[in-house]
């Protein structure tokens, strides 16, 4: 009987242990839920704090650090003498710096060409302002071009930052063909960079006659250059509508190709043009320049 009583006591404890399991699970779930709620609440506070920090940094700290509210309009000092420009900038609280000096054919020496920051821009007061100042016109001496080839003459002019003018051509019994015989600016004269110097090129000895070239299909520019190089003169240029050709293509010439003529003979040309604004222009009267040969 005592043995039986002991078994009964153990069975009671086992039943109690089984009945406690759901309660423990409920307690564990509540603890987990409570932890998650606390974590979510903590994350919410952290995010809110971060937002407040960003707003504080943007609206209070950074403006104080960068002296927000002290933006001013950059004055325009271009076109002013450099001394006057620097004085004006200093009076308005900027720090002018002479950045560089460059040659300029249009701005007088000692005058501000440009500035950085640009005029009228919004900047902080006290900012450095870099100035570019003109050194005035750059003068160069024209070299001697007579006696050298046309190509070499053009190369020398470009090396001095001068512009070779469109050459003209003349016959010469003294200078061989292709050699410069005259220049528009004498040797040793001073000119500014970018100025144009024209040259005259020899066509060689004067021939007894000239043979007319075939210019049909050439551009007006090429035709003119060829005529001048051969010793002809370009006469009247008449324009005729022709939408099948590129503009300024030679359609006809006043003297047939392969004709023999005197030196200096004038040749008139008819060149193409296109319709403008969708309206067909009236054909020019080519008879005014004489007979033409296509």
C-alpha positions as CSV (number, residue, x, y, z in Angstrom):
1,X,0.0,0.0,0.0
2,X,2.9,2.3,0.7
3,X,4.3,1.4,-2.7
4,X,1.1,2.4,-4.3
5,X,0.9,5.7,-2.5
6,X,4.4,6.7,-3.7
7,X,3.4,6.0,-7.3
8,X,0.3,8.2,-6.9
9,X,2.4,11.1,-5.6
10,X,4.7,11.0,-8.7
11,X,1.8,10.9,-11.0
12,X,0.5,14.1,-9.5
13,X,3.7,15.9,-10.0
14,X,3.9,14.8,-13.7
15,X,0.4,16.1,-14.3
16,X,1.2,19.4,-12.8
17,X,4.3,19.7,-15.0
18,X,2.4,19.0,-18.1
19,X,-0.3,21.6,-17.2
20,X,2.4,24.3,-16.6
21,X,3.8,24.1,-20.2
22,X,1.1,26.3,-21.9
23,X,1.6,28.9,-19.2
24,X,5.3,29.0,-19.8
25,X,4.8,29.3,-23.5
26,X,2.4,32.3,-22.9
27,X,5.0,33.9,-20.7
28,X,7.8,33.4,-23.3
29,X,5.6,34.9,-26.1
30,X,4.8,37.9,-23.9
31,X,8.4,38.5,-23.2
32,X,9.3,38.2,-26.9
33,X,6.5,40.6,-27.8
34,X,7.6,43.0,-25.1
35,X,11.2,42.9,-26.4
36,X,10.1,43.5,-30.0
37,X,7.9,46.4,-28.9
38,X,10.8,47.9,-27.0
39,X,13.1,47.4,-30.0
40,X,10.6,49.0,-32.4
41,X,10.1,51.9,-29.9
42,X,13.9,52.3,-29.6
43,X,14.3,52.3,-33.4
44,X,11.6,54.9,-33.7
45,X,13.3,57.2,-31.1
46,X,16.6,56.7,-32.9
47,X,15.2,57.6,-36.3
48,X,13.4,60.6,-34.8
49,X,16.7,61.7,-33.1
50,X,18.6,61.3,-36.4
51,X,16.0,63.5,-38.2
52,X,16.3,66.1,-35.5
53,X,20.1,66.0,-35.8
54,X,20.0,66.5,-39.6
55,X,17.6,69.4,-39.3
56,X,19.7,70.9,-36.6
57,X,22.8,70.5,-38.7
58,X,21.2,72.0,-41.8
59,X,19.4,74.8,-40.2
60,X,21.6,75.8,-37.3
61,X,25.1,74.4,-37.2
62,X,26.1,74.6,-40.8
63,X,24.7,78.2,-41.3
64,X,26.7,79.2,-38.3
65,X,29.8,77.5,-39.6
66,X,29.5,78.9,-43.1
67,X,28.3,82.3,-42.0
68,X,24.9,81.7,-43.7
69,X,23.2,84.9,-44.6
70,X,26.4,86.7,-45.7
71,X,25.9,86.0,-49.4
72,X,26.4,89.0,-51.6
73,X,26.4,89.7,-55.3
74,X,29.7,89.7,-57.0
75,X,30.4,93.1,-58.5
76,X,31.4,93.4,-62.2
77,X,35.0,94.7,-62.5
78,X,35.6,93.7,-66.1
79,X,36.6,96.6,-68.3
80,X,38.1,98.4,-65.4
81,X,41.8,99.3,-64.8
82,X,43.2,96.6,-62.6
83,X,44.2,99.0,-59.8
84,X,40.6,100.4,-59.7
85,X,39.1,96.9,-59.9
86,X,41.2,95.6,-57.0
87,X,40.3,98.6,-54.9
88,X,36.6,98.2,-55.5
89,X,36.7,94.5,-54.6
90,X,38.6,95.2,-51.4
91,X,36.1,97.9,-50.4
92,X,33.3,95.4,-50.8
93,X,35.0,92.8,-48.7
94,X,36.6,90.5,-51.3
95,X,40.1,89.4,-51.8
96,X,41.3,90.2,-55.3
97,X,44.1,88.1,-56.8
98,X,45.9,88.9,-60.1
99,X,45.6,85.5,-61.7
100,X,47.2,86.0,-65.1
101,X,48.0,88.5,-67.9
102,X,47.4,87.8,-71.5
103,X,47.8,89.6,-74.8
104,X,44.5,91.0,-76.3
105,X,44.0,93.0,-79.4
106,X,40.8,94.5,-78.2
107,X,41.2,95.3,-74.5
108,X,43.8,98.0,-73.6
109,X,46.8,97.1,-71.5
110,X,46.1,96.9,-67.7
111,X,42.4,96.4,-68.1
112,X,40.5,93.5,-66.6
113,X,39.4,91.0,-69.2
114,X,37.6,88.5,-67.0
115,X,37.0,87.5,-63.4
116,X,36.2,84.4,-61.4
117,X,33.6,84.2,-59.8
118,X,31.6,85.7,-62.6
119,X,29.9,89.1,-62.3
120,X,26.5,89.1,-60.6
121,X,26.9,85.6,-59.1
122,X,26.0,85.0,-55.5
123,X,29.0,84.3,-53.4
124,X,30.3,84.5,-49.8
125,X,31.7,87.8,-48.7
126,X,35.4,87.7,-48.4
127,X,35.9,85.2,-51.2
128,X,39.0,85.3,-53.4
129,X,38.4,86.9,-56.8
130,X,40.8,85.9,-59.6
131,X,41.4,88.5,-62.3
132,X,42.7,88.1,-65.8
133,X,44.3,91.3,-67.1
134,X,45.2,92.4,-70.6
135,X,48.8,92.9,-71.7
136,X,47.6,94.9,-74.6
137,X,48.3,94.2,-78.3
138,X,51.1,91.8,-79.1
139,X,53.2,93.2,-81.8
140,X,55.3,91.2,-84.2
141,X,57.7,92.2,-87.0
142,X,56.8,91.1,-90.5
143,X,59.4,88.9,-92.0
144,X,60.7,89.0,-95.5
145,X,58.6,86.8,-97.7
146,X,60.0,87.7,-101.1
147,X,61.9,85.0,-102.9
148,X,60.4,82.1,-101.0
149,X,57.6,79.7,-102.0
150,X,54.0,80.5,-101.5
151,X,53.7,77.6,-99.0
152,X,56.7,78.7,-97.0
153,X,55.4,82.3,-96.9
154,X,52.1,81.1,-95.5
155,X,53.8,78.9,-92.9
156,X,56.0,81.8,-91.7
157,X,53.0,84.1,-91.3
158,X,51.0,81.5,-89.3
159,X,53.9,80.8,-87.0
160,X,53.9,84.5,-86.1
161,X,50.1,84.3,-85.5
162,X,49.5,86.4,-88.7
163,X,46.8,85.6,-91.3
164,X,48.0,84.8,-94.9
165,X,45.8,86.8,-97.2
166,X,44.4,85.3,-100.4
167,X,47.3,85.4,-102.8
168,X,47.2,87.2,-106.1
169,X,49.3,86.1,-109.1
170,X,51.4,88.0,-111.7
171,X,53.8,87.1,-114.4
172,X,57.4,87.9,-113.8
173,X,60.5,87.5,-115.9
174,X,62.7,87.8,-112.8
175,X,61.1,85.4,-110.3
176,X,60.4,81.8,-111.1
177,X,56.9,80.4,-111.0
178,X,55.5,79.8,-107.5
179,X,57.8,82.3,-105.7
180,X,56.6,85.3,-103.7
181,X,57.4,88.6,-105.5
182,X,55.6,91.1,-103.3
183,X,54.0,91.4,-99.9
184,X,51.4,93.9,-98.6
185,X,53.3,94.8,-95.4
186,X,57.0,95.6,-95.8
187,X,59.6,93.5,-94.0
188,X,60.4,94.8,-90.5
189,X,57.1,96.7,-90.0
190,X,55.2,95.9,-86.8
191,X,51.7,94.5,-86.9
192,X,49.4,93.0,-84.2
193,X,48.8,89.3,-84.0
194,X,45.8,88.3,-86.2
195,X,46.5,90.9,-88.8
196,X,46.4,89.9,-92.5
197,X,49.4,90.0,-94.8
198,X,48.8,89.6,-98.5
199,X,51.3,88.2,-100.9
200,X,51.8,88.2,-104.7
201,X,53.1,85.0,-106.3
202,X,55.0,84.8,-109.6
203,X,53.5,82.9,-112.5
204,X,56.8,82.8,-114.3
205,X,57.6,84.3,-117.7
206,X,54.8,85.9,-119.7
207,X,53.7,83.3,-122.3
208,X,52.6,84.1,-125.9
209,X,49.1,82.9,-125.2
210,X,47.0,81.1,-122.6
211,X,44.9,77.9,-123.0
212,X,41.4,78.2,-121.4
213,X,40.8,75.5,-118.8
214,X,37.6,73.5,-118.5
215,X,35.9,74.8,-115.4
216,X,32.5,73.0,-115.7
217,X,31.6,71.1,-112.6
218,X,34.2,72.8,-110.4
219,X,33.3,74.9,-107.4
220,X,33.4,78.7,-107.8
221,X,36.2,78.9,-105.4
222,X,38.4,76.3,-107.2
223,X,37.5,77.9,-110.6
224,X,38.6,81.3,-109.4
225,X,41.8,80.0,-107.9
226,X,42.7,78.1,-111.1
227,X,42.0,81.2,-113.3
228,X,44.2,83.4,-111.2
229,X,47.0,80.8,-111.1
230,X,46.9,80.6,-114.9
231,X,47.0,84.3,-115.5
232,X,43.3,84.9,-116.3
233,X,40.9,87.4,-114.8
234,X,37.6,86.4,-113.3
235,X,34.7,88.4,-114.7
236,X,31.0,88.4,-114.0
237,X,29.6,85.6,-112.0
238,X,25.9,84.9,-112.7
239,X,23.8,82.6,-110.6
240,X,21.2,80.2,-112.0
241,X,18.8,78.0,-110.0
242,X,19.7,74.3,-110.2
243,X,18.7,72.0,-107.4
244,X,20.5,69.0,-108.9
245,X,24.0,70.5,-108.2
246,X,25.7,71.8,-105.1
247,X,25.5,75.5,-104.7
248,X,28.2,77.5,-106.5
249,X,29.0,74.8,-109.0
250,X,30.2,76.1,-112.4
251,X,27.5,75.4,-115.0
252,X,29.0,77.4,-118.0
253,X,31.9,79.6,-118.9
254,X,32.1,82.5,-121.4
255,X,35.0,81.0,-123.4
256,X,35.1,77.4,-124.5
257,X,37.7,75.1,-122.9
258,X,41.0,74.6,-124.8
259,X,40.6,78.0,-126.6
260,X,43.8,80.0,-127.0
261,X,43.6,83.6,-125.7
262,X,45.8,86.5,-124.7
263,X,47.3,86.8,-121.2
264,X,44.9,88.5,-118.8
265,X,41.8,87.5,-120.6
266,X,38.6,87.8,-118.6
267,X,36.3,84.8,-118.2
268,X,32.7,85.0,-117.0
269,X,31.0,82.1,-115.2
270,X,27.5,80.8,-114.6
271,X,27.2,79.0,-111.3
272,X,24.4,77.1,-109.6
273,X,22.2,78.2,-106.7
274,X,19.2,76.6,-105.0
275,X,15.7,77.6,-104.4
276,X,15.1,79.6,-101.2
277,X,12.1,79.3,-98.9
278,X,10.4,76.8,-101.2
279,X,10.0,79.4,-104.0
280,X,11.7,79.0,-107.3
281,X,13.7,82.1,-108.1
282,X,13.7,83.4,-111.7
283,X,16.7,82.3,-113.7
284,X,19.3,85.0,-114.2
285,X,19.7,86.3,-117.7
286,X,23.1,85.0,-118.8
287,X,23.1,86.9,-122.0
288,X,24.3,90.0,-120.1
289,X,27.7,88.5,-119.9
290,X,27.8,87.3,-123.5
291,X,27.6,83.8,-124.9
292,X,28.2,80.9,-122.5
293,X,29.5,77.4,-123.2
294,X,28.3,74.5,-121.0
